[in-house]
Amino acid sequence: IVIGAKTARPLGIPGGSEMDLVGLGTKSAKVGVAESVDIGPVSFRNCRIALVDGKVVEGADGVIPLAMFSDFLMRLDLPARTLGLIPYPGEQGPALPSDRAATQGDLLLVGTVLNRERHGYVVLDTGAFCSAISREVAGTLGGSQNLGDLRIGGGTGTATGQVVSAAVHFEIAGQDLVPNDVVALDLLNLSRHYGVEVVGVLGFPALSPYVLTIDY
């Protein structure tokens, strides 16, 4: 869990060792432990908390990774904006075809084909207000024009992206997603950190029509 150091002070969460949070940039954080974290009817004990200076994300006090709920089958209903936690059955067996994802450092990465030719991984980020592709991929899009720069801020820093004019197709598990707003960003920092080629990010607007089932 990531929260602002200012928020943590009245809670009495001490900061100890340091770690690096990696996203658009790299930001140093102090690691503390919260004795308990209550989310709805579920209580978690002795949770690691990363404390960062300044704002974590616009409009929120912190970030909880989906991996925190990995003891449950998750039903993320984005149209209804609800998260359902379902206990795993005793004997697991997939009822529906699924697409395997990779998890790296609690980040959810999904195998994707961009524009039917570029294979790689995209980050599912329901906190992002737009979708993104790497600058390397953007350079291969025929007929694409730079529609201007867009400054994007995140908990680990800010970056300048270029708005992409051409349609970008994200093919995941046989579904074709074509986000309305896509920016080209430098994603090399993410690729280096997680050891796989990160070719894009799917943000909330692209994911909002869907119900996602996440099985860690």
Backbone as CSV, one residue per row, in Angstrom:
resi,resn,N_x,N_y,N_z,CA_x,CA_y,CA_z,C_x,C_y,C_z
1,ILE,0.862,-1.177,0.000,0.000,0.000,0.000,0.902,1.231,0.000
2,VAL,0.522,2.242,-0.772,1.299,3.478,-0.842,0.420,4.630,-0.354
3,ILE,0.904,5.382,0.640,0.203,6.568,1.111,1.211,7.693,1.305
4,GLY,0.706,8.904,1.425,1.569,10.039,1.668,2.090,10.044,3.092
5,ALA,3.332,10.464,3.274,3.931,10.507,4.612,3.126,11.408,5.541
6,LYS,2.544,12.483,4.998,1.737,13.397,5.805,0.496,12.690,6.360
7,THR,-0.108,11.831,5.543,-1.274,11.058,5.980,-0.883,10.061,7.055
8,ALA,0.336,9.528,6.968,0.770,8.475,7.886,1.091,9.000,9.283
9,ARG,1.495,10.270,9.381,1.945,10.793,10.685,0.911,10.643,11.792
10,PRO,-0.345,11.103,11.612,-1.304,10.947,12.708,-1.704,9.504,12.987
11,LEU,-1.381,8.588,12.059,-1.706,7.178,12.257,-0.625,6.456,13.054
12,GLY,0.504,7.144,13.257,1.590,6.542,14.031,2.317,5.434,13.304
13,ILE,2.374,5.514,11.966,3.103,4.492,11.195,4.536,4.973,11.009
14,PRO,5.502,4.331,11.650,6.892,4.782,11.503,7.482,4.334,10.177
15,GLY,8.327,5.181,9.589,9.039,4.820,8.367,10.379,4.192,8.698
16,GLY,10.708,3.099,8.074,11.963,2.411,8.335,12.882,2.425,7.142
17,SER,13.124,1.237,6.540,14.039,1.122,5.405,13.451,1.812,4.181
18,GLU,14.322,2.038,3.180,13.873,2.726,1.974,13.739,1.747,0.814
19,MET,12.837,2.090,-0.117,12.656,1.303,-1.335,12.354,2.273,-2.464
20,ASP,12.498,1.791,-3.714,12.177,2.604,-4.885,10.858,2.142,-5.479
21,LEU,9.959,3.093,-5.719,8.731,2.827,-6.457,8.980,3.204,-7.909
22,VAL,8.623,2.317,-8.828,8.907,2.543,-10.244,7.605,2.675,-11.010
23,GLY,7.493,3.738,-11.809,6.334,3.964,-12.664,6.760,4.831,-13.827
24,LEU,6.125,6.015,-13.955,6.582,6.969,-14.967,8.010,7.405,-14.688
25,GLY,8.342,7.444,-13.424,9.703,7.742,-12.992,10.049,6.805,-11.850
26,THR,11.012,7.188,-11.040,11.377,6.414,-9.856,11.322,7.334,-8.650
27,LYS,10.652,6.889,-7.598,10.505,7.714,-6.408,10.866,6.908,-5.180
28,SER,11.618,7.535,-4.284,12.033,6.871,-3.057,10.894,6.894,-2.042
29,ALA,10.764,5.795,-1.302,9.727,5.699,-0.271,10.299,5.021,0.956
30,LYS,9.781,5.380,2.127,10.149,4.693,3.363,9.094,3.639,3.654
31,VAL,9.526,2.492,4.149,8.622,1.363,4.365,8.284,1.250,5.842
32,GLY,6.994,1.241,6.133,6.515,1.032,7.492,5.553,-0.143,7.522
33,VAL,4.999,-0.410,8.686,4.046,-1.509,8.846,2.825,-1.007,9.597
34,ALA,1.648,-1.266,9.044,0.390,-0.956,9.728,-0.107,-2.232,10.408
35,GLU,-0.467,-2.133,11.681,-0.929,-3.319,12.409,-2.181,-3.917,11.787
36,SER,-3.065,-3.057,11.264,-4.267,-3.572,10.624,-4.735,-2.599,9.550
37,VAL,-5.330,-3.154,8.506,-5.945,-2.361,7.440,-7.311,-2.979,7.169
38,ASP,-8.371,-2.196,7.357,-9.733,-2.684,7.138,-10.273,-2.123,5.831
39,ILE,-10.699,-3.027,4.940,-11.274,-2.646,3.655,-12.625,-3.339,3.554
40,GLY,-13.699,-2.570,3.724,-15.025,-3.183,3.774,-15.081,-4.174,4.920
41,PRO,-15.571,-5.394,4.674,-15.669,-6.381,5.749,-14.393,-7.191,5.960
42,VAL,-13.328,-6.877,5.194,-12.099,-7.674,5.250,-11.024,-6.910,6.018
43,SER,-10.342,-7.617,6.912,-9.282,-7.005,7.703,-7.958,-7.705,7.413
44,PHE,-6.919,-6.895,7.186,-5.580,-7.419,6.932,-4.667,-7.004,8.080
45,ARG,-3.744,-7.878,8.449,-2.855,-7.621,9.584,-1.416,-7.437,9.109
46,ASN,-0.701,-6.553,9.821,0.741,-6.346,9.590,1.049,-6.124,8.105
47,CYS,0.494,-5.046,7.566,0.651,-4.729,6.144,1.816,-3.774,5.918
48,ARG,2.612,-4.068,4.900,3.689,-3.148,4.527,3.097,-1.899,3.897
49,ILE,3.580,-0.736,4.330,3.102,0.543,3.826,4.300,1.335,3.316
50,ALA,4.209,1.794,2.068,5.245,2.666,1.510,4.806,4.112,1.711
51,LEU,5.667,4.902,2.335,5.359,6.302,2.652,6.154,7.204,1.716
52,VAL,5.447,8.041,0.960,6.114,8.922,0.004,5.820,10.368,0.354
53,ASP,6.753,11.242,0.011,6.540,12.680,0.197,5.619,13.194,-0.906
54,GLY,4.760,14.119,-0.532,3.874,14.727,-1.528,2.665,13.867,-1.824
55,LYS,1.980,14.214,-2.917,0.738,13.570,-3.312,1.037,12.233,-3.977
56,VAL,0.258,11.213,-3.629,0.443,9.889,-4.220,-0.191,9.840,-5.602
57,VAL,-1.444,10.226,-5.682,-2.171,10.229,-6.954,-3.274,11.269,-6.828
58,GLU,-3.606,11.908,-7.931,-4.614,12.963,-7.918,-5.971,12.411,-7.489
59,GLY,-6.568,13.055,-6.481,-7.921,12.688,-6.061,-8.007,11.530,-5.097
60,ALA,-6.883,10.999,-4.624,-6.917,9.879,-3.682,-5.790,10.033,-2.666
61,ASP,-5.982,9.421,-1.512,-4.976,9.499,-0.446,-3.913,8.414,-0.557
62,GLY,-4.171,7.400,-1.386,-3.195,6.324,-1.487,-3.580,5.321,-2.552
63,VAL,-2.785,4.268,-2.655,-2.995,3.217,-3.653,-2.903,1.861,-2.965
64,ILE,-3.904,1.011,-3.213,-3.897,-0.365,-2.717,-3.726,-1.282,-3.925
65,PRO,-2.701,-2.128,-3.959,-2.525,-3.022,-5.113,-3.560,-4.139,-5.098
66,LEU,-4.010,-4.544,-6.289,-4.958,-5.652,-6.367,-4.374,-6.936,-5.773
67,ALA,-3.038,-7.063,-5.815,-2.400,-8.272,-5.287,-2.679,-8.463,-3.798
68,MET,-3.106,-7.395,-3.121,-3.440,-7.522,-1.704,-4.620,-8.476,-1.506
69,PHE,-5.463,-8.602,-2.551,-6.640,-9.454,-2.456,-6.418,-10.804,-3.132
70,SER,-5.158,-11.214,-3.278,-4.844,-12.418,-4.055,-5.337,-13.704,-3.397
71,ASP,-5.769,-13.661,-2.138,-6.360,-14.841,-1.501,-7.797,-15.065,-1.955
72,PHE,-8.301,-14.156,-2.781,-9.669,-14.254,-3.281,-9.675,-14.224,-4.808
73,LEU,-10.735,-14.769,-5.393,-11.040,-14.529,-6.788,-11.717,-13.162,-6.841
74,MET,-11.183,-12.258,-7.676,-11.687,-10.891,-7.700,-12.604,-10.662,-8.885
75,ARG,-13.715,-9.988,-8.624,-14.630,-9.577,-9.698,-14.687,-8.058,-9.675
76,LEU,-13.960,-7.468,-10.610,-13.860,-6.013,-10.676,-14.877,-5.520,-11.706
77,ASP,-16.006,-5.026,-11.194,-17.097,-4.548,-12.048,-16.914,-3.051,-12.244
78,LEU,-16.246,-2.683,-13.339,-15.929,-1.275,-13.556,-17.157,-0.431,-13.891
79,PRO,-18.140,-0.929,-14.673,-19.330,-0.112,-14.888,-20.051,0.233,-13.580
80,ALA,-20.110,-0.729,-12.648,-20.774,-0.488,-11.362,-19.815,0.067,-10.314
81,ARG,-18.513,0.077,-10.631,-17.472,0.550,-9.722,-17.500,-0.201,-8.389
82,THR,-17.540,-1.527,-8.479,-17.517,-2.369,-7.291,-16.438,-3.438,-7.440
83,LEU,-15.903,-3.872,-6.299,-14.940,-4.968,-6.246,-15.538,-6.066,-5.386
84,GLY,-15.769,-7.249,-5.991,-16.286,-8.393,-5.251,-15.172,-9.377,-4.958
85,LEU,-15.117,-9.872,-3.736,-14.113,-10.850,-3.320,-14.805,-12.189,-3.094
86,ILE,-14.396,-13.200,-3.873,-15.046,-14.503,-3.848,-14.035,-15.531,-3.346
87,PRO,-14.346,-16.286,-2.286,-13.401,-17.313,-1.819,-13.133,-18.331,-2.918
88,TYR,-11.890,-18.780,-3.010,-11.546,-19.801,-3.994,-12.234,-21.112,-3.627
89,PRO,-12.740,-21.852,-4.637,-13.325,-23.160,-4.339,-12.247,-24.138,-3.910
90,GLY,-12.670,-25.223,-3.267,-11.712,-26.227,-2.791,-10.919,-26.829,-3.934
91,GLU,-11.597,-27.173,-5.016,-10.937,-27.705,-6.208,-11.140,-26.714,-7.333
92,GLN,-10.044,-26.098,-7.766,-10.156,-25.068,-8.783,-10.142,-25.673,-10.180
93,GLY,-11.023,-25.154,-11.010,-11.049,-25.541,-12.412,-11.630,-24.397,-13.201
94,PRO,-10.962,-23.929,-14.254,-11.481,-22.777,-14.998,-12.800,-23.106,-15.685
95,ALA,-13.825,-22.284,-15.407,-15.138,-22.498,-16.006,-15.219,-21.874,-17.395
96,LEU,-14.406,-20.844,-17.636,-14.428,-20.137,-18.906,-13.010,-20.004,-19.435
97,PRO,-12.837,-19.874,-20.747,-11.484,-19.635,-21.276,-10.890,-18.378,-20.673
98,SER,-9.624,-18.428,-20.362,-8.994,-17.277,-19.723,-7.699,-16.938,-20.442
99,ASP,-7.172,-15.767,-20.134,-5.904,-15.352,-20.712,-4.913,-15.178,-19.578
100,ARG,-3.782,-15.858,-19.689,-2.814,-15.834,-18.593,-2.075,-14.501,-18.539
101,ALA,-1.919,-14.006,-17.339,-1.218,-12.743,-17.132,0.041,-13.008,-16.317
102,ALA,0.914,-12.028,-16.288,2.121,-12.120,-15.471,2.020,-11.083,-14.377
103,THR,2.520,-11.424,-13.197,2.566,-10.439,-12.131,4.020,-10.180,-11.782
104,GLN,4.381,-8.928,-11.746,5.742,-8.537,-11.414,5.651,-7.441,-10.359
105,GLY,6.139,-7.737,-9.149,6.127,-6.719,-8.115,4.736,-6.170,-7.858
106,ASP,3.717,-7.055,-7.864,2.320,-6.701,-7.608,1.692,-5.902,-8.742
107,LEU,2.372,-5.760,-9.863,1.800,-5.091,-11.030,1.170,-6.151,-11.912
108,LEU,-0.029,-5.890,-12.446,-0.703,-6.863,-13.291,-0.393,-6.568,-14.752
109,LEU,0.328,-7.486,-15.383,0.746,-7.340,-16.778,0.049,-8.407,-17.606
110,VAL,-0.542,-8.006,-18.731,-1.303,-8.933,-19.548,-0.693,-8.996,-20.948
111,GLY,-0.510,-10.209,-21.460,0.013,-10.390,-22.809,-0.927,-9.800,-23.844
112,THR,-0.376,-9.036,-24.776,-1.184,-8.275,-25.725,-0.519,-8.278,-27.100
113,VAL,-1.356,-8.170,-28.139,-0.861,-7.911,-29.491,-1.391,-6.537,-29.897
114,LEU,-0.472,-5.622,-30.202,-0.859,-4.276,-30.608,-0.921,-4.200,-32.130
115,ASN,-2.055,-3.719,-32.631,-2.267,-3.555,-34.074,-1.900,-4.810,-34.864
116,ARG,-2.209,-5.967,-34.250,-2.095,-7.286,-34.890,-0.665,-7.691,-35.254
117,GLU,0.331,-6.980,-34.726,1.700,-7.361,-35.108,2.724,-7.237,-33.995
118,ARG,2.532,-6.367,-33.001,3.547,-6.158,-31.969,3.134,-6.854,-30.684
119,HIS,3.882,-7.883,-30.298,3.594,-8.629,-29.077,4.332,-8.003,-27.893
120,GLY,3.700,-8.029,-26.744,4.331,-7.522,-25.530,3.338,-7.555,-24.387
121,TYR,3.657,-6.849,-23.327,2.786,-6.807,-22.152,2.255,-5.391,-21.954
122,VAL,0.984,-5.314,-21.507,0.425,-4.025,-21.118,0.056,-4.084,-19.640
123,VAL,0.117,-2.925,-19.004,-0.263,-2.785,-17.605,-1.747,-2.449,-17.536
124,LEU,-2.498,-3.164,-16.711,-3.887,-2.790,-16.446,-3.880,-1.792,-15.293
125,ASP,-4.265,-0.567,-15.574,-4.181,0.496,-14.572,-5.515,1.236,-14.507
126,THR,-6.385,0.812,-13.589,-7.698,1.441,-13.478,-7.610,2.848,-12.901
127,GLY,-6.414,3.251,-12.444,-6.248,4.605,-11.926,-5.773,5.597,-12.976
128,ALA,-5.484,5.117,-14.196,-4.974,6.003,-15.253,-6.142,6.611,-16.030
129,PHE,-6.056,7.922,-16.322,-7.165,8.599,-17.001,-7.111,8.451,-18.517
130,CYS,-6.029,7.849,-19.037,-5.954,7.567,-20.475,-5.085,6.330,-20.659
131,SER,-5.049,5.827,-21.880,-4.204,4.680,-22.205,-2.929,5.170,-22.878
132,ALA,-1.926,4.297,-22.929,-0.633,4.706,-23.480,0.009,3.548,-24.232
133,ILE,0.887,3.898,-25.158,1.757,2.925,-25.815,3.178,3.457,-25.742
134,SER,4.136,2.564,-25.933,5.533,2.997,-25.892,5.854,3.839,-27.116
135,ARG,6.835,4.697,-27.005,7.235,5.534,-28.142,7.752,4.694,-29.297
136,GLU,8.370,3.542,-28.973,8.875,2.663,-30.034,7.715,2.122,-30.875
137,VAL,6.633,1.725,-30.198,5.461,1.221,-30.922,4.809,2.351,-31.710
138,ALA,4.708,3.534,-31.113,4.077,4.678,-31.788,4.796,5.010,-33.092
139,GLY,6.115,4.818,-33.107,6.889,5.129,-34.306,6.620,4.193,-35.467
140,THR,5.979,3.039,-35.178,5.692,2.080,-36.248,4.284,2.227,-36.801
141,LEU,3.468,3.122,-36.232,2.085,3.281,-36.670,2.026,4.129,-37.934
142,GLY,1.531,3.562,-39.002,1.423,4.304,-40.247,0.327,5.356,-40.171
143,GLY,0.596,6.550,-40.680,-0.401,7.605,-40.725,-0.632,8.316,-39.415
144,SER,0.155,7.994,-38.396,-0.034,8.642,-37.101,0.616,10.019,-37.092
145,GLN,-0.073,10.976,-36.476,0.448,12.330,-36.342,0.493,12.722,-34.880
146,ASN,1.425,13.597,-34.566,1.525,14.124,-33.208,0.498,15.241,-33.045
147,LEU,-0.503,14.996,-32.175,-1.557,15.982,-31.961,-1.247,16.933,-30.814
148,GLY,-0.015,16.900,-30.332,0.360,17.792,-29.236,0.826,17.017,-28.024
149,ASP,1.480,17.729,-27.115,2.018,17.108,-25.907,0.977,17.110,-24.792
150,LEU,1.090,16.100,-23.923,0.206,15.988,-22.765,1.050,15.648,-21.559
151,ARG,0.957,16.474,-20.520,1.718,16.252,-19.288,0.935,15.303,-18.383
152,ILE,1.566,14.209,-18.001,0.908,13.184,-17.196,1.636,13.052,-15.872
153,GLY,0.859,13.084,-14.782,1.435,12.957,-13.453,1.039,11.642,-12.805
154,GLY,1.941,11.093,-12.026,1.668,9.859,-11.285,2.367,9.911,-9.948
155,GLY,2.183,8.852,-9.172,2.788,8.829,-7.846,4.299,8.793,-7.867
156,THR,4.886,8.378,-9.000,6.345,8.270,-9.073,6.972,9.372,-9.915
157,GLY,6.179,10.351,-10.334,6.739,11.453,-11.107,5.823,11.854,-12.241
158,THR,6.318,12.723,-13.100,5.551,13.188,-14.249,6.315,12.899,-15.534
159,ALA,5.578,12.846,-16.632,6.194,12.606,-17.941,5.374,13.336,-18.994
160,THR,6.005,13.646,-20.099,5.315,14.280,-21.222,5.082,13.242,-22.307
161,GLY,3.810,13.061,-22.671,3.466,12.128,-23.729,2.943,12.862,-24.947
162,GLN,2.993,12.193,-26.089,2.479,12.765,-27.331,1.158,12.075,-27.682
163,VAL,0.122,12.864,-27.890,-1.191,12.300,-28.231,-1.121,11.640,-29.607
164,VAL,-1.580,10.376,-29.691,-1.500,9.588,-30.924,-2.793,9.756,-31.709
165,SER,-2.683,10.065,-33.000,-3.873,10.286,-33.819,-4.432,8.991,-34.400
166,ALA,-3.567,8.017,-34.693,-4.021,6.767,-35.321,-4.690,5.864,-34.294
167,ALA,-5.619,5.028,-34.772,-6.286,4.063,-33.895,-5.284,3.010,-33.431
168,VAL,-5.341,2.658,-32.160,-4.461,1.630,-31.598,-5.331,0.479,-31.104
169,HIS,-5.069,-0.739,-31.629,-5.836,-1.928,-31.257,-5.048,-2.731,-30.227
170,PHE,-5.656,-2.964,-29.069,-5.096,-3.836,-28.037,-5.876,-5.147,-28.100
171,GLU,-5.222,-6.234,-28.535,-5.911,-7.527,-28.586,-5.527,-8.348,-27.361
172,ILE,-6.530,-8.622,-26.505,-6.304,-9.371,-25.263,-7.352,-10.475,-25.180
173,ALA,-6.900,-11.727,-25.090,-7.810,-12.873,-24.938,-8.905,-12.870,-25.987
174,GLY,-8.525,-12.533,-27.224,-9.482,-12.552,-28.315,-10.371,-11.324,-28.401
175,GLN,-10.226,-10.389,-27.464,-11.019,-9.155,-27.484,-10.190,-8.037,-28.094
176,ASP,-10.843,-7.204,-28.882,-10.175,-6.078,-29.520,-10.615,-4.786,-28.827
177,LEU,-9.690,-4.160,-28.121,-9.973,-2.897,-27.432,-9.315,-1.765,-28.207
178,VAL,-10.095,-0.723,-28.488,-9.570,0.431,-29.224,-9.868,1.685,-28.386
179,PRO,-8.952,2.088,-27.506,-9.191,3.263,-26.656,-9.326,4.539,-27.482
180,ASN,-10.154,5.458,-27.001,-10.334,6.746,-27.686,-9.105,7.635,-27.549
181,ASP,-8.522,7.659,-26.354,-7.393,8.553,-26.079,-6.155,7.737,-25.753
182,VAL,-5.126,7.857,-26.592,-3.871,7.127,-26.391,-2.715,8.105,-26.525
183,VAL,-1.762,8.004,-25.602,-0.565,8.842,-25.685,0.664,7.945,-25.812
184,ALA,1.688,8.464,-26.464,2.968,7.756,-26.579,3.872,8.226,-25.447
185,LEU,4.370,7.261,-24.656,5.216,7.568,-23.501,6.493,6.746,-23.554
186,ASP,7.493,7.214,-22.840,8.720,6.439,-22.662,8.458,5.408,-21.565
187,LEU,8.334,4.130,-21.950,8.044,3.051,-21.002,9.264,2.175,-20.721
188,LEU,10.454,2.635,-21.144,11.668,1.829,-20.939,11.954,1.607,-19.460
189,ASN,11.633,2.590,-18.634,11.860,2.466,-17.194,11.091,1.272,-16.633
190,LEU,9.830,1.117,-17.057,9.021,-0.015,-16.610,9.552,-1.330,-17.154
191,SER,9.922,-1.344,-18.424,10.428,-2.581,-19.038,11.695,-3.061,-18.350
192,ARG,12.603,-2.134,-18.074,13.862,-2.510,-17.403,13.594,-3.048,-16.007
193,HIS,12.694,-2.393,-15.290,12.449,-2.773,-13.898,11.788,-4.143,-13.790
194,TYR,10.826,-4.426,-14.678,10.068,-5.664,-14.551,10.597,-6.796,-15.422
195,GLY,11.579,-6.520,-16.272,12.239,-7.587,-17.009,11.447,-8.144,-18.173
196,VAL,10.386,-7.465,-18.594,9.624,-7.843,-19.786,9.360,-6.571,-20.584
197,GLU,9.057,-6.719,-21.873,8.791,-5.535,-22.677,7.376,-5.033,-22.412
198,VAL,7.282,-3.865,-21.800,5.990,-3.223,-21.552,5.705,-2.310,-22.738
199,VAL,4.687,-2.688,-23.532,4.401,-1.934,-24.756,3.257,-0.946,-24.576
200,GLY,2.566,-1.020,-23.446,1.458,-0.089,-23.273,0.823,-0.158,-21.901
201,VAL,-0.149,0.721,-21.713,-0.937,0.805,-20.478,-2.395,0.977,-20.880
202,LEU,-3.272,0.167,-20.300,-4.707,0.349,-20.507,-5.279,1.057,-19.290
203,GLY,-5.816,2.246,-19.492,-6.356,3.045,-18.402,-7.837,2.833,-18.191
204,PHE,-8.402,3.569,-17.234,-9.790,3.373,-16.836,-10.791,3.556,-17.984
205,PRO,-10.661,4.596,-18.835,-11.665,4.754,-19.896,-11.767,3.531,-20.816
206,ALA,-10.649,2.886,-21.112,-10.673,1.716,-22.002,-11.242,0.488,-21.305
207,LEU,-11.045,0.393,-19.985,-11.493,-0.781,-19.234,-12.901,-0.623,-18.673
208,SER,-13.407,0.615,-18.623,-14.649,0.903,-17.898,-15.884,0.147,-18.383
209,PRO,-15.972,-0.300,-19.661,-17.178,-1.058,-20.046,-17.162,-2.512,-19.588
210,TYR,-16.070,-2.984,-18.978,-15.884,-4.404,-18.751,-15.979,-4.795,-17.286
211,VAL,-16.295,-6.083,-17.086,-16.172,-6.714,-15.775,-14.962,-7.636,-15.853
212,LEU,-13.966,-7.414,-15.006,-12.727,-8.193,-15.035,-12.743,-9.231,-13.907
213,THR,-12.407,-10.465,-14.248,-12.222,-11.489,-13.236,-10.728,-11.755,-13.121
214,ILE,-10.184,-11.575,-11.923,-8.735,-11.675,-11.715,-8.470,-12.826,-10.743
215,ASP,-7.712,-13.789,-11.237,-7.407,-15.014,-10.486,-5.894,-15.078,-10.313
216,TYR,-5.417,-14.639,-9.150,-3.962,-14.672,-8.925,-3.465,-16.108,-8.785
